[in-house]
Amino acid sequence: MAKRVTIVDVAREAGVSVMTVSRAINNKDGISEATRLRIKAIAEELGYRPSDIARSLVIDRTGTIGLVVMDNSNPFYSEVARGVEHEAYARGYNVFLCNTEEDPEREFTVLRSLEEKRVDGVILCTPRLDEDMLQTALKQHAAVVMINRRLPGQKFGSVVLNDERGGQLATEHLLSRGHKNIGFLAGPKRSSASPRRAKGYRAALEAAGITPRPEWEQHCIPMVATAREEACNLIMRQLELTAIFCFNDLCAVGALQACATLGRRVPDDVAIVGYDDIPLAELVTPALTTCHIPKYEIGSQAMQLLLNHINGCEEACEDVVIEPELIIRASAP
C-alpha cells in the first residue's frame, strides 16, 4: 500500500516550512502568489490531499451533517434523504445517514454520536423521542432542522406537513363518495404526525354530522406486515366499516392485503386511502388513492434551512409548511 503523502513531504519537496505550505493550500496571506502557485503545483504532483480532520480544527467546521431517519426502508424517508443529499453535495457537504428503526433509545444514541463526530448540523426527520429527551439530545448541536415536528420555544427551523389538512382531505373524499363508517389506521403512538392526521379525520367526520368513534381507530407500526395484522383486527372488530384512511401508504398496502385475506373487495366493500404517495402507491392493485407529499422537496428545503442556520442567516428559524394534495386512484375512486 502506498504511503500517504503528508504536508511535511510537500514542504520538504518545495524547500519551505510546513507553515508556508499550510498558508498556500488554505489561501492565507503572508506568501507571494508565485510561491503559492509553486507549492500547489508540487502538492498536486505528489498527490497531497489536505486532512479533513486537520482542516476542521482550523476552520471549526467538518463539512458534514447528520440526517436521522426513522426507517430507511420506508420510501418516504429514502426520497427525503435524496433531496437532502443532492442539496448537500451541491454545497460541498457530506451526509451521515443514520437509521433509528423507530427506536427512541437508538435515536438518542445516534444524536449523541453525531455530536461526538462534530457534524456542522443535524436534520431530524419525524423524531420519536419525547419532548424532554429530544431537548436534551439536541442541546449541544449548534444547528438543527426538524422535519414534521416542532418543539416549544425552539430556536431553529422546521419543515412541517399540514397533516391536519391531509386528514381532512382524505376523509372528505371518502364522505363525498357516500361513506359514513370510516376507520383510521393510525401511526405509532409516539408519532407527532398521527395525532394531527387524526384531528383532521375527526374534524371532517364532525363537519358531516358523524360522531367519531374511538373504536374506529387502530394504531400500528407503519410497516406492511404489521399494518396488515392491525387492519385485519380493525375490520373484523368493526364490521360496519366501509372505508379506511391510513396513516401512510405502507399501512394502506397492509390494509389492501388485509381485505384480500378477509375476502373484502377494494373498493366495492372497503375503500382505502393512503398518505405520502410513494412509488408503490401506483404499482399495487388497485392503485392507491393517497395524499401526495413532495418528499424530495422536503429534503432539499430542510438542507437549505440547515445551511442558513450554519451560516447564521435570519431565515434559519423559519417554518416551511408543506400542503398535501389528494391523488385519486382506484382504491377509492
C-alpha positions as CSV (number, residue, x, y, z in Angstrom):
1,M,0.0,0.0,0.0
2,A,1.4,3.4,-1.0
3,K,2.4,5.7,1.8
4,R,0.1,8.7,2.3
5,V,1.6,12.0,1.3
6,T,1.8,14.5,4.1
7,I,2.2,18.2,4.4
8,V,5.8,17.5,5.6
9,D,6.5,15.8,2.3
10,V,5.3,18.8,0.3
11,A,7.3,21.2,2.5
12,R,10.5,19.1,2.0
13,E,10.0,18.9,-1.8
14,A,9.2,22.7,-2.0
15,G,12.1,23.7,0.3
16,V,9.8,25.7,2.6
17,S,8.3,25.4,6.1
18,V,5.2,23.4,6.9
19,M,3.5,26.8,7.9
20,T,4.2,28.2,4.4
21,V,2.6,25.1,2.8
22,S,-0.4,25.5,5.0
23,R,-0.8,29.1,4.0
24,A,-0.5,28.2,0.4
25,I,-3.0,25.3,0.5
26,N,-5.5,27.3,2.5
27,N,-5.1,30.5,0.5
28,K,-3.9,32.5,3.5
29,D,-1.9,35.8,3.4
30,G,1.8,36.1,4.1
31,I,3.3,34.5,0.9
32,S,3.7,35.6,-2.6
33,E,1.3,34.5,-5.4
34,A,4.2,32.8,-7.2
35,T,5.2,30.8,-4.1
36,R,1.6,29.8,-3.6
37,L,1.2,28.5,-7.1
38,R,4.5,26.7,-7.0
39,I,3.6,24.9,-3.7
40,K,0.1,24.0,-5.0
41,A,1.7,22.5,-8.2
42,I,4.1,20.4,-6.1
43,A,1.3,19.3,-3.8
44,E,-0.8,18.2,-6.9
45,E,2.2,16.4,-8.4
46,L,2.9,14.5,-5.2
47,G,-0.8,13.6,-4.8
48,Y,-1.2,15.5,-1.5
49,R,-4.8,15.8,-0.1
50,P,-5.3,18.0,3.0
51,S,-6.7,16.2,6.0
52,D,-10.4,17.0,6.6
53,I,-9.8,16.5,10.3
54,A,-6.9,18.9,10.5
55,R,-8.7,21.5,8.3
56,S,-11.8,21.2,10.5
57,L,-9.7,22.1,13.6
58,V,-8.6,25.3,11.8
59,I,-11.9,26.5,10.4
60,D,-14.2,24.9,13.2
61,R,-16.3,23.1,10.6
62,T,-16.2,19.5,9.3
63,G,-18.2,19.8,6.1
64,T,-20.5,17.1,7.3
65,I,-24.1,17.0,8.5
66,G,-26.2,14.2,10.1
67,L,-29.5,13.1,8.7
68,V,-31.5,11.0,11.2
69,V,-34.5,9.0,9.8
70,M,-36.8,6.5,11.5
71,D,-36.8,3.8,8.9
72,N,-34.6,4.0,5.7
73,S,-36.5,1.1,4.1
74,N,-39.6,3.4,4.0
75,P,-39.6,5.1,0.6
76,F,-40.8,8.3,2.2
77,Y,-37.5,8.6,4.1
78,S,-35.3,7.5,1.2
79,E,-36.8,10.2,-1.1
80,V,-36.4,12.8,1.6
81,A,-32.7,11.7,2.0
82,R,-32.2,12.0,-1.7
83,G,-33.3,15.7,-1.5
84,V,-31.0,16.4,1.4
85,E,-28.0,14.7,-0.2
86,H,-28.5,16.4,-3.5
87,E,-28.6,19.9,-1.9
88,A,-25.7,19.0,0.5
89,Y,-23.5,17.8,-2.4
90,A,-24.2,21.0,-4.4
91,R,-23.0,23.0,-1.3
92,G,-19.9,20.9,-0.6
93,Y,-21.2,18.9,2.3
94,N,-21.2,15.2,3.1
95,V,-24.1,13.5,4.8
96,F,-24.1,10.9,7.6
97,L,-27.3,8.9,7.1
98,C,-28.5,7.4,10.4
99,N,-31.4,4.9,10.7
100,T,-33.1,4.5,14.1
101,E,-35.6,1.8,13.2
102,E,-38.4,3.6,15.1
103,D,-36.4,3.1,18.4
104,P,-36.3,6.2,20.6
105,E,-33.3,4.9,22.6
106,R,-31.3,4.4,19.4
107,E,-32.4,7.8,18.2
108,F,-30.9,9.4,21.4
109,T,-27.6,7.4,20.9
110,V,-27.4,8.4,17.3
111,L,-27.7,12.1,18.2
112,R,-25.0,11.8,20.8
113,S,-22.8,10.0,18.3
114,L,-23.2,12.8,15.7
115,E,-22.4,15.4,18.4
116,E,-19.1,13.5,19.0
117,K,-18.4,13.5,15.3
118,R,-18.6,17.3,15.4
119,V,-21.1,17.5,12.5
120,D,-21.9,21.0,11.4
121,G,-25.6,20.4,11.8
122,V,-28.4,17.8,12.1
123,I,-31.6,17.2,10.2
124,L,-34.0,15.1,12.2
125,C,-36.8,13.5,10.3
126,T,-40.0,12.8,12.2
127,P,-38.3,12.0,15.6
128,R,-39.9,9.6,18.1
129,L,-38.2,10.9,21.3
130,D,-40.4,12.5,23.8
131,E,-40.0,16.3,24.3
132,D,-37.6,16.3,27.3
133,M,-35.3,13.7,25.9
134,L,-35.3,15.4,22.5
135,Q,-34.4,18.7,24.1
136,T,-31.5,17.0,26.0
137,A,-30.2,15.2,22.9
138,L,-30.2,18.4,20.8
139,K,-28.8,20.7,23.4
140,Q,-25.2,20.5,22.2
141,H,-25.9,20.7,18.5
142,A,-25.2,24.1,17.1
143,A,-27.5,23.8,14.0
144,V,-30.7,21.7,13.8
145,V,-33.7,21.4,11.5
146,M,-36.6,19.1,12.2
147,I,-38.9,17.6,9.6
148,N,-42.6,17.3,10.6
149,R,-42.1,18.2,14.2
150,R,-41.6,21.3,16.4
151,L,-40.5,21.8,20.0
152,P,-41.9,24.5,22.3
153,G,-39.5,27.5,22.2
154,Q,-37.2,26.0,19.6
155,K,-34.7,28.4,18.0
156,F,-34.3,26.6,14.7
157,G,-36.4,26.0,11.6
158,S,-38.7,23.1,10.7
159,V,-40.2,21.7,7.6
160,V,-43.7,20.6,8.6
161,L,-46.6,18.9,6.8
162,N,-50.1,20.3,7.1
163,D,-51.2,16.9,8.4
164,E,-54.5,18.1,9.8
165,R,-55.4,19.3,6.3
166,G,-54.3,16.0,4.8
167,G,-56.5,14.0,7.2
168,Q,-59.4,16.3,6.3
169,L,-58.8,15.9,2.5
170,A,-58.7,12.1,2.7
171,T,-61.8,11.8,4.9
172,E,-63.8,14.4,3.0
173,H,-63.1,12.5,-0.2
174,L,-64.5,9.3,1.3
175,L,-67.5,11.2,2.7
176,S,-68.2,12.6,-0.8
177,R,-68.4,9.0,-2.1
178,G,-71.1,8.2,0.4
179,H,-69.1,6.5,3.1
180,K,-70.2,7.2,6.7
181,N,-68.5,4.5,8.7
182,I,-64.8,5.4,8.1
183,G,-61.9,3.9,10.1
184,F,-58.5,5.3,10.7
185,L,-55.4,3.1,10.7
186,A,-53.3,5.4,12.8
187,G,-49.5,5.6,13.1
188,P,-47.3,4.8,16.1
189,K,-48.4,6.4,19.4
190,R,-45.0,8.2,19.6
191,S,-45.6,9.8,16.2
192,S,-46.3,13.5,16.2
193,A,-47.9,13.3,12.8
194,S,-50.5,10.7,13.6
195,P,-52.5,12.9,16.1
196,R,-52.6,15.7,13.5
197,R,-53.9,13.4,10.8
198,A,-56.4,12.0,13.3
199,K,-57.5,15.5,14.2
200,G,-58.3,16.3,10.5
201,Y,-60.0,12.9,10.1
202,R,-62.3,13.6,13.1
203,A,-63.0,17.2,12.1
204,A,-64.2,16.0,8.7
205,L,-66.5,13.4,10.3
206,E,-67.9,16.0,12.7
207,A,-68.5,18.5,9.9
208,A,-70.6,15.8,8.1
209,G,-72.6,15.3,11.3
210,I,-70.9,12.0,12.2
211,T,-69.6,11.4,15.7
212,P,-66.1,10.0,15.6
213,R,-65.8,6.7,17.5
214,P,-62.6,5.6,19.2
215,E,-63.2,2.0,18.2
216,W,-62.9,3.0,14.6
217,E,-59.2,3.9,15.2
218,Q,-56.3,1.4,15.4
219,H,-52.6,2.2,16.0
220,C,-50.0,0.3,14.0
221,I,-46.3,0.4,13.2
222,P,-46.0,1.8,9.6
223,M,-44.8,-1.4,8.0
224,V,-46.8,-3.6,5.6
225,A,-46.8,-6.8,7.7
226,T,-47.9,-5.1,11.0
227,A,-50.4,-2.9,9.2
228,R,-52.0,-6.0,7.6
229,E,-52.4,-7.6,11.0
230,E,-53.9,-4.4,12.6
231,A,-56.1,-3.8,9.6
232,C,-57.5,-7.3,9.9
233,N,-58.2,-6.7,13.6
234,L,-59.9,-3.4,12.9
235,I,-62.1,-4.7,10.0
236,M,-63.1,-7.9,12.0
237,R,-63.9,-5.9,15.1
238,Q,-65.8,-3.2,13.2
239,L,-67.7,-5.0,10.5
240,E,-69.7,-1.8,9.7
241,L,-66.6,0.0,8.2
242,T,-66.8,0.7,4.5
243,A,-63.7,2.8,4.2
244,I,-60.3,3.2,5.9
245,F,-58.0,6.2,5.9
246,C,-54.4,5.0,6.6
247,F,-51.5,6.8,8.3
248,N,-49.3,6.2,5.3
249,D,-49.1,4.2,2.1
250,L,-47.3,1.3,3.7
251,C,-50.2,1.0,6.1
252,A,-52.6,1.3,3.2
253,V,-50.8,-1.6,1.4
254,G,-51.2,-3.6,4.6
255,A,-54.9,-2.8,4.6
256,L,-55.2,-3.9,1.0
257,Q,-53.7,-7.2,1.9
258,A,-56.0,-7.5,5.0
259,C,-59.0,-7.0,2.8
260,A,-57.8,-9.7,0.4
261,T,-57.3,-12.1,3.4
262,L,-60.8,-11.4,4.7
263,G,-62.4,-11.6,1.2
264,R,-63.3,-7.9,1.2
265,R,-63.2,-6.3,-2.3
266,V,-61.5,-2.9,-2.7
267,P,-63.1,-0.5,-3.3
268,D,-66.5,-2.2,-3.6
269,D,-66.6,-3.5,0.0
270,V,-63.9,-1.3,1.6
271,A,-62.4,1.9,0.1
272,I,-58.8,2.7,1.2
273,V,-56.9,6.0,1.2
274,G,-53.2,6.3,2.0
275,Y,-50.8,9.1,2.7
276,D,-47.4,10.2,1.2
277,D,-47.8,8.9,-2.4
278,I,-44.7,6.7,-2.5
279,P,-43.9,5.0,-5.8
280,L,-45.5,1.7,-4.6
281,A,-48.9,3.5,-4.4
282,E,-49.2,3.4,-8.2
283,L,-47.9,-0.2,-8.5
284,V,-50.3,-2.1,-6.2
285,T,-53.6,-3.4,-7.4
286,P,-55.9,-1.5,-7.0
287,A,-53.7,1.6,-7.2
288,L,-53.9,3.7,-4.0
289,T,-55.8,6.9,-3.6
290,T,-53.5,8.9,-1.4
291,C,-52.3,12.3,-0.2
292,H,-49.3,13.4,-2.2
293,I,-46.3,14.8,-0.3
294,P,-43.4,16.3,-2.2
295,K,-40.7,14.3,-0.3
296,Y,-37.6,15.3,-2.4
297,E,-38.5,18.9,-2.0
298,I,-38.9,18.5,1.8
299,G,-35.4,17.2,2.0
300,S,-34.0,19.9,-0.2
301,Q,-35.7,22.7,1.8
302,A,-34.6,21.1,5.1
303,M,-31.0,21.2,3.9
304,Q,-31.3,24.8,2.8
305,L,-32.7,25.8,6.2
306,L,-29.8,24.0,7.9
307,L,-27.3,25.8,5.8
308,N,-28.9,29.1,6.7
309,H,-28.6,28.1,10.3
310,I,-24.9,27.1,10.0
311,N,-24.2,30.4,8.2
312,G,-26.1,32.5,10.8
313,C,-28.9,33.7,8.5
314,E,-32.1,35.1,10.0
315,E,-34.2,32.8,7.8
316,A,-32.8,29.8,9.8
317,C,-35.7,29.9,12.3
318,E,-38.5,29.9,9.7
319,D,-41.0,27.2,9.4
320,V,-41.7,25.8,5.9
321,V,-45.3,24.4,5.7
322,I,-45.9,21.7,3.1
323,E,-49.5,21.3,1.8
324,P,-50.8,17.8,0.8
325,E,-52.6,17.1,-2.4
326,L,-55.2,14.4,-2.9
327,I,-54.4,12.0,-5.7
328,I,-57.5,9.9,-6.7
329,R,-56.9,6.3,-7.9
330,A,-58.7,3.0,-8.0
331,S,-58.7,2.1,-4.2
332,A,-61.2,4.9,-3.5
333,P,-62.3,6.4,-6.9
